[in-house]
Amino acid sequence: MARHKTNGPASITSRDIARAAHVSQALVSRAFSGNGRIAPETRAHILEVAGRLGWQPNALARSMVTGDAPLVAIITARLTFDWRAQVLSCLLKAIQDLHLKPLLFYAESDAEIDRLLGETIGWRTRGVIVTAGAVPEHRAMEIVSRGQFLATLNRPANHPEAFAIATDNARGGAMAADLLLDEGRSEFLVLGGPETDWAASLRQRGFAERLAARGKAATVWNKDTMSIPTGWAYAERYLDLASGARPDAVFATSDSIAIGFLDGIRDRLCIPQDLSIVGFDNLPASSWKPYQLTTFEQPIDEMVQLLLAHVDKHHQAEDGQLPAPALVSSGKEGVIYCQPKIILRATTRAMQ
C-alpha cells in the first residue's frame, strides 16, 4: 500500500484515510460518527488504518457539527478584580467535574459584555454563564430562545427562564452599618466603585438605608474601578481633609479598595482607634498581617454549587434524562440571594 505524505497527524484528513483504506470518504465519515449503515469489519478496518496513520479525532469539530458540543460559555472581565478570579477558578473546576468544557470569553471592561454575549451565539454551547457586567434583555432572550441555559452570578439575568444567584449585597451593607453604629462611630464614609456596578451599588444602598433608619447619613465617594490603586487615591483624598472633618467610619464596597486605602493611610492614623474600616469579599490578602481587615465573605462555594446544579439539570434534560428544569427564583429581579458572613478582624473595635 502506498504511503501518503502528510505533515503529521494533525494534517491527516478523512480523505487521506479513505485513500489508504481503499474506501469512500462517506464510509470513513460513518465509521467515525457511528451514524449510517456500515459493516463492522469495514469500520474496524477503517479505524485500524486511521490509527496506523496517526490520525487523532478532533472532538470539538465533530461535536460542533453534530450539535452536541459539551461546551459552556463563561463570560468574565477585569480579572485584576481579585474576587472575580476566585469565582472563575471555582467555576472552571466545577464545570469540568460535570464533564463539560468551559469556553472563556474575556473583556477588559464591563462595557464589552454585550459584545461577548453576541459572540457566544456563534458557538454551539450548552449555555452561558455571566460573571461580569450587565445582561441586556434582548441578549437574554436570544440565548434562552435557542434552547441554551443562561445563568448569572452576582447580577440579574433579565429573563424569567434564566437562573440568577447573588450574595445579598444590600443585607451586607446594612450589617456593616450596624457594626459601625454599634461601635459608637458618628461620621461615615462609603468608598464605592462604579455607580453602575449592580452588586457594589446594592452594598452602598443597604449601608445608606440602614444609617438613615438609625438617624445617620454617609458621605459617598465613587470611582470607575474597584482596585487597590482606587483605594490609594481615596486615602490621599481622605488625608487631604482637615483632621476634624475626617469620618471615623469607612465602608469600602470591595476589599481591593479597602486594602489600598489601608496602605495609603499607613503610619498616618491608628486603626481602629482613629477610625474603623470594613471591606467586602474576604479576599485572601484581607487576613494578612499588614491588613487584618474586617470584611464580609461571599458564599462562593454555595453560589457556584446552586448555579452548577441548574447547569447539570439543563445538561441532563438535553440528554433526555430529565424533564426541563423549572425556574427557581426568589427575591427581586428573579435573583436567588445567599447571605454574606461577617469576618471580624483588627480594623474594627469588635476585636479589641
Beta strands, then each sheet from edge to edge (+ up, - down):
strand 1: 71-77
strand 2: 101-107
strand 3: 127-130
strand 4: 149-153
strand 5: 163-167
strand 6: 188-191
strand 7: 218-221
strand 8: 249-252
strand 9: 276-278
strand 10: 295-297
strand 11: 335-338
strand 12: 341-343
sheet 1: 2+ 1+ 3+ 4+ 5+ 11+
sheet 2: 7+ 6+ 8+ 9+
sheet 3: 10+ 12-
end
